[in-house]
Amino acid sequence: MEVTPPGGFTPVPELPSVEDQAAATAAGAAPPRDTDAEDAAAKSGPKTFSTGQAAAATAFVRAPAMVIRRKKRGGHGGGAHGGSWKIAYADFVTAMMAFFLLMWLLSSNNVGTLQGIADYFNRPISALFQHGPGATPTTVPQSDEDRKAQEAQQLQSLKTRLDTLIRNNPKLSSFKNQIKIDITSEGLRIQIIDDQNRPMFDKGDAVLKDYTKTILDQIGPSLNDVPNHISIAGHTDSLPYHGPVDGYSNWELSSERANSARRELLSGGMNESKILQIRGLADAIPFYKNDPTNPANRRISIVVLNAEAEQNFLRDGRQTDTPNAEITSEPGAAPTTAPDGT
């Protein structure tokens, strides 16, 4: 079967060589004629061969070189298998990360911090031109309502931490029915009350029981988390004191019990500078007003004072001692003049 090469050229059949023809003549036979080859050679024209060599004609007339151009398709930048989707996906992941980070920040900050963030972004743009981009912004004074709201939030947060501590601490969980925590007009109040079967003190004594010391040791360090001062008061029931010392009453007993609680709080790690007042109230403020002899009336009250209660206390004391003294307005500031009495 003849194969037609590309380009339309007809292949030239291979002619017998001179040596083959000479050998055929010497043998006395005429060389065989290939009529098809002769016809093809006549059509293609005369051929020139090297001297002394009867080279056969080439099987094919060499065709011109063909240049194949391949059109390159688009790279990885487009199409279904491109990489443009990766950019969109990266933008989406970044946006989602920023969104969840914002949600976490909003849920983990208190009201005061969120208000500070809001105030920062609500500052007029003119302040940037007045102070410059690197200047520290001027702090806007807080109103009394803002200070009270922020302090109330701090005390509520302290109450939550103490409730969690009592619930999760094995040293305190068994006494949770004897530890009462609430918010009053003076601040955060922590009351450790007597139980009929588990009193804090022996009857008529001011020495703390071991488990009472444990309660105070665990609570004391938590009070350092806020700058407010504290007031400690001792209470008794209405049963009169009977002892060997003449003139010794429930007033002295309640004062000594409050002072015993102060010493144990300091021993447990509370800062001594936080103490502002130690009081003995005897049976003047019973826990159960309708049952003045109830054992729960014998208790120790620890009050984390708010700014208003602290200011009232300091103002009243200074009016007695030094009428013209300046009143400390910041909560947690150490008083410069202590009221009379120890």
C-alpha positions as CSV (number, residue, x, y, z in Angstrom):
1,M,0.0,0.0,0.0
2,E,1.4,3.3,-1.0
3,V,1.6,6.0,1.6
4,T,1.2,9.5,0.4
5,P,3.3,11.9,2.5
6,P,1.9,15.2,3.8
7,G,2.2,18.1,1.4
8,G,0.9,16.2,-1.7
9,F,4.3,14.8,-2.8
10,T,4.4,11.4,-4.5
11,P,7.0,9.0,-3.2
12,V,9.7,7.9,-5.8
13,P,10.2,4.1,-5.9
14,E,13.6,2.9,-5.1
15,L,15.6,2.1,-8.4
16,P,18.0,-0.9,-8.6
17,S,21.6,0.1,-7.9
18,V,24.4,0.1,-10.5
19,E,26.1,-2.8,-8.8
20,D,22.8,-4.8,-9.1
21,Q,22.5,-4.0,-12.7
22,A,26.2,-4.9,-13.4
23,A,25.8,-8.2,-11.6
24,A,22.7,-9.0,-13.7
25,T,24.5,-8.2,-17.0
26,A,27.5,-10.3,-16.0
27,A,25.2,-13.2,-15.4
28,G,24.0,-12.8,-18.9
29,A,20.6,-11.6,-18.0
30,A,19.1,-8.2,-18.6
31,P,18.3,-6.3,-15.5
32,P,14.7,-6.5,-14.5
33,R,12.7,-3.5,-15.4
34,D,10.4,-2.0,-13.0
35,T,8.0,-0.2,-15.2
36,D,6.1,1.4,-12.2
37,A,9.4,2.8,-10.9
38,E,10.4,4.1,-14.3
39,D,7.1,5.8,-14.8
40,A,7.3,7.4,-11.4
41,A,10.9,8.5,-12.1
42,A,10.0,10.0,-15.5
43,K,7.2,12.0,-13.9
44,S,9.4,13.3,-11.0
45,G,12.2,14.5,-13.3
46,P,15.9,13.6,-13.6
47,K,17.9,12.9,-10.4
48,T,21.6,13.6,-9.8
49,F,23.7,11.2,-7.8
50,S,27.2,11.4,-6.4
51,T,30.1,10.4,-8.6
52,G,31.1,6.7,-8.2
53,Q,28.0,5.9,-6.3
54,A,24.7,4.8,-7.8
55,A,22.8,5.8,-4.8
56,A,19.2,5.0,-4.7
57,A,16.8,7.8,-4.9
58,T,15.3,8.8,-1.6
59,A,12.2,6.9,-0.6
60,F,10.4,10.3,-0.3
61,V,11.0,13.7,-1.6
62,R,11.8,15.7,1.5
63,A,8.9,17.9,2.4
64,P,9.2,21.4,3.7
65,A,9.6,21.6,7.5
66,M,6.2,21.9,9.2
67,V,5.8,24.3,12.2
68,I,3.2,23.3,14.6
69,R,1.9,26.0,16.8
70,R,0.0,25.1,19.9
71,K,-2.3,27.6,21.5
72,K,-1.8,27.7,25.2
73,R,-4.9,27.9,27.3
74,G,-5.3,30.0,30.4
75,G,-3.2,29.1,33.4
76,H,-4.4,28.5,37.0
77,G,-5.8,32.0,37.3
78,G,-9.2,31.3,35.7
79,G,-11.6,28.7,34.8
80,A,-13.2,26.0,36.9
81,H,-9.7,24.7,37.9
82,G,-8.2,28.2,38.6
83,G,-7.2,29.7,41.9
84,S,-9.4,32.8,42.1
85,W,-11.9,31.1,44.4
86,K,-9.1,30.8,47.0
87,I,-9.0,34.6,47.4
88,A,-12.7,34.8,47.9
89,Y,-12.6,31.9,50.4
90,A,-9.8,33.5,52.4
91,D,-11.7,36.8,52.6
92,F,-14.8,34.9,53.8
93,V,-12.7,33.1,56.5
94,T,-11.1,36.4,57.6
95,A,-14.5,38.1,57.9
96,M,-15.9,35.2,60.0
97,M,-12.9,35.3,62.3
98,A,-13.3,39.0,62.9
99,F,-17.1,38.5,63.5
100,F,-16.6,35.8,66.2
101,L,-13.8,37.7,67.8
102,L,-16.1,40.7,68.1
103,M,-18.8,38.5,69.6
104,W,-16.3,37.1,72.2
105,L,-15.1,40.6,73.2
106,L,-18.7,41.8,73.6
107,S,-19.6,38.8,75.8
108,S,-16.5,38.8,78.0
109,N,-16.4,42.5,79.1
110,N,-18.4,44.2,81.8
111,V,-20.6,47.2,81.3
112,G,-17.9,49.7,82.3
113,T,-15.5,48.4,79.6
114,L,-18.1,48.4,76.9
115,Q,-19.1,51.9,77.8
116,G,-15.4,52.9,77.5
117,I,-15.2,51.4,74.1
118,A,-18.4,53.1,73.0
119,D,-17.1,56.5,74.3
120,Y,-13.9,56.0,72.4
121,F,-15.6,55.4,69.0
122,N,-18.2,58.2,69.7
123,R,-15.5,60.9,70.1
124,P,-16.0,63.7,67.6
125,I,-13.4,63.6,64.7
126,S,-12.4,67.2,65.6
127,A,-10.7,65.8,68.7
128,L,-8.3,63.9,66.5
129,F,-7.3,67.2,64.8
130,Q,-7.0,69.0,68.1
131,H,-4.8,66.5,69.9
132,G,-3.1,64.8,66.9
133,P,-3.1,61.1,66.0
134,G,-0.6,60.2,68.6
135,A,-2.0,62.2,71.5
136,T,-3.7,60.6,74.4
137,P,-7.4,61.5,74.4
138,T,-8.7,63.6,77.3
139,T,-10.7,61.5,79.7
140,V,-14.3,62.7,80.0
141,P,-15.3,62.9,83.7
142,Q,-17.9,60.4,84.8
143,S,-21.2,61.5,86.2
144,D,-22.4,60.2,89.6
145,E,-24.8,57.9,87.9
146,D,-22.1,56.4,85.8
147,R,-19.8,55.9,88.8
148,K,-22.6,54.2,90.8
149,A,-23.5,52.0,87.9
150,Q,-19.9,50.9,87.4
151,E,-19.4,50.3,91.1
152,A,-22.7,48.3,91.3
153,Q,-21.4,46.2,88.4
154,Q,-18.1,45.5,90.2
155,L,-19.8,44.5,93.4
156,Q,-22.2,42.2,91.5
157,S,-19.3,40.6,89.7
158,L,-17.6,40.1,93.1
159,K,-20.8,38.4,94.4
160,T,-20.9,36.1,91.4
161,R,-17.2,35.1,92.0
162,L,-17.9,34.4,95.7
163,D,-21.0,32.4,94.9
164,T,-18.9,30.3,92.5
165,L,-16.1,29.9,95.0
166,I,-18.5,28.7,97.7
167,R,-20.2,26.3,95.3
168,N,-17.0,24.8,93.8
169,N,-14.6,24.9,96.7
170,P,-14.9,21.7,98.7
171,K,-13.7,23.5,101.9
172,L,-16.7,25.9,101.6
173,S,-19.5,23.9,99.9
174,S,-20.4,22.1,103.1
175,F,-21.0,25.5,104.8
176,K,-23.0,27.1,102.0
177,N,-26.2,27.2,104.1
178,Q,-24.3,29.3,106.7
179,I,-22.9,31.8,104.3
180,K,-25.3,34.4,103.1
181,I,-24.3,37.0,100.4
182,D,-26.5,39.9,99.2
183,I,-26.4,43.5,98.0
184,T,-27.5,46.2,100.5
185,S,-27.6,50.0,100.5
186,E,-24.1,50.0,102.0
187,G,-22.6,47.5,99.5
188,L,-21.9,43.8,99.3
189,R,-22.7,42.0,102.5
190,I,-21.3,38.6,103.5
191,Q,-22.9,37.0,106.6
192,I,-21.5,33.9,108.3
193,I,-24.3,32.7,110.6
194,D,-24.4,30.2,113.5
195,D,-26.0,26.9,113.2
196,Q,-27.6,25.0,116.2
197,N,-25.2,22.1,115.5
198,R,-22.3,24.0,114.1
199,P,-21.7,27.4,115.9
200,M,-18.9,29.7,114.9
201,F,-17.9,30.3,118.5
202,D,-18.3,28.5,121.8
203,K,-21.1,29.9,123.9
204,G,-19.9,33.1,125.5
205,D,-16.5,32.9,123.8
206,A,-14.8,34.9,121.1
207,V,-12.4,32.2,119.9
208,L,-13.2,31.1,116.3
209,K,-13.9,27.4,115.6
210,D,-11.5,25.7,113.1
211,Y,-14.1,25.5,110.3
212,T,-14.9,29.2,110.9
213,K,-11.3,30.0,110.3
214,T,-11.4,28.0,107.1
215,I,-14.3,30.0,105.8
216,L,-12.6,33.3,106.5
217,D,-9.3,32.2,105.1
218,Q,-11.0,31.2,101.8
219,I,-13.1,34.4,101.5
220,G,-10.4,36.9,102.5
221,P,-8.2,37.0,99.4
222,S,-11.2,37.5,97.1
223,L,-11.9,40.8,98.8
224,N,-8.7,42.2,97.4
225,D,-10.2,42.1,93.9
226,V,-12.0,45.4,94.5
227,P,-10.6,48.7,95.9
228,N,-13.5,49.2,98.4
229,H,-12.9,49.2,102.1
230,I,-14.8,46.8,104.3
231,S,-16.6,46.9,107.6
232,I,-16.9,44.0,110.0
233,A,-19.6,43.7,112.6
234,G,-20.3,41.1,115.3
235,H,-23.8,40.1,116.3
236,T,-25.3,38.1,119.2
237,D,-28.7,36.8,120.1
238,S,-30.9,38.4,122.7
239,L,-29.9,36.0,125.5
240,P,-28.0,37.9,128.2
241,Y,-24.3,37.2,128.8
242,H,-23.5,35.4,132.0
243,G,-19.8,35.4,132.9
244,P,-17.3,35.8,135.6
245,V,-16.5,39.4,134.6
246,D,-18.8,42.1,135.9
247,G,-20.0,44.6,133.3
248,Y,-19.1,42.3,130.4
249,S,-22.1,42.0,128.0
250,N,-23.1,41.1,124.6
251,W,-21.7,44.4,123.3
252,E,-18.2,43.5,124.4
253,L,-18.6,39.9,123.2
254,S,-19.9,40.9,119.7
255,S,-17.0,43.4,119.4
256,E,-14.4,40.8,120.3
257,R,-15.9,38.3,117.8
258,A,-15.7,40.9,115.0
259,N,-12.1,41.6,115.9
260,S,-11.4,37.8,115.8
261,A,-12.8,37.7,112.3
262,R,-10.6,40.6,111.3
263,R,-7.5,38.9,112.5
264,E,-8.4,35.7,110.6
265,L,-9.2,37.5,107.4
266,L,-5.7,39.1,107.5
267,S,-4.2,35.7,108.3
268,G,-5.9,34.3,105.2
269,G,-4.4,37.0,102.9
270,M,-6.6,40.0,102.9
271,N,-4.8,43.4,102.8
272,E,-4.9,45.1,106.2
273,S,-5.4,48.5,104.5
274,K,-8.9,47.4,103.5
275,I,-10.2,47.5,107.1
276,L,-12.2,50.6,107.7
277,Q,-14.5,49.7,110.7
278,I,-14.9,47.1,113.3
279,R,-18.3,47.1,115.2
280,G,-20.0,45.2,117.9
281,L,-23.8,45.4,117.6
282,A,-24.9,42.8,120.2
283,D,-28.5,41.9,119.5
284,A,-29.5,45.3,118.0
285,I,-30.0,44.0,114.4
286,P,-31.2,40.4,114.6
287,F,-31.2,38.2,111.5
288,Y,-34.7,36.9,112.5
289,K,-36.6,39.8,114.0
290,N,-39.5,37.7,115.2
291,D,-37.2,35.1,116.9
292,P,-34.5,37.1,118.7
293,T,-33.1,34.0,120.4
294,N,-32.6,32.0,117.2
295,P,-28.9,30.8,116.8
296,A,-28.8,32.4,113.3
297,N,-28.8,35.8,115.0
298,R,-25.3,35.0,116.2
299,R,-23.2,35.9,113.1
300,I,-20.4,37.9,111.6
301,S,-21.2,40.5,108.9
302,I,-18.6,41.6,106.4
303,V,-19.7,44.5,104.2
304,V,-17.7,45.6,101.2
305,L,-18.7,49.3,101.4
306,N,-19.8,51.2,98.3
307,A,-18.5,54.8,97.8
308,E,-21.6,56.5,99.2
309,A,-21.5,54.5,102.5
310,E,-17.8,55.0,102.8
311,Q,-18.1,58.8,102.2
312,N,-20.9,59.0,104.8
313,F,-18.8,57.2,107.3
314,L,-15.8,59.4,106.7
315,R,-17.8,62.6,106.6
316,D,-19.5,61.9,109.9
317,G,-16.3,61.0,111.6
318,R,-14.4,64.0,110.4
319,Q,-17.2,66.3,111.4
320,T,-16.7,65.1,114.9
321,D,-12.9,65.2,114.9
322,T,-11.9,67.9,112.4
323,P,-14.9,69.8,111.0
324,N,-13.0,71.5,108.2
325,A,-11.2,68.4,106.9
326,E,-11.5,67.6,103.2
327,I,-13.6,64.5,102.5
328,T,-12.0,61.8,100.4
329,S,-14.3,61.2,97.4
330,E,-12.7,58.2,95.7
331,P,-13.7,54.7,96.9
332,G,-10.8,52.7,98.2
333,A,-8.7,55.7,99.2
334,A,-7.2,55.3,102.7
335,P,-8.8,57.7,105.2
336,T,-6.5,60.5,106.5
337,T,-8.4,60.9,109.8
338,A,-9.8,57.9,111.7
339,P,-12.9,58.3,113.8
340,D,-12.6,58.0,117.6
341,G,-12.6,54.6,119.1
342,T,-10.9,51.3,118.5
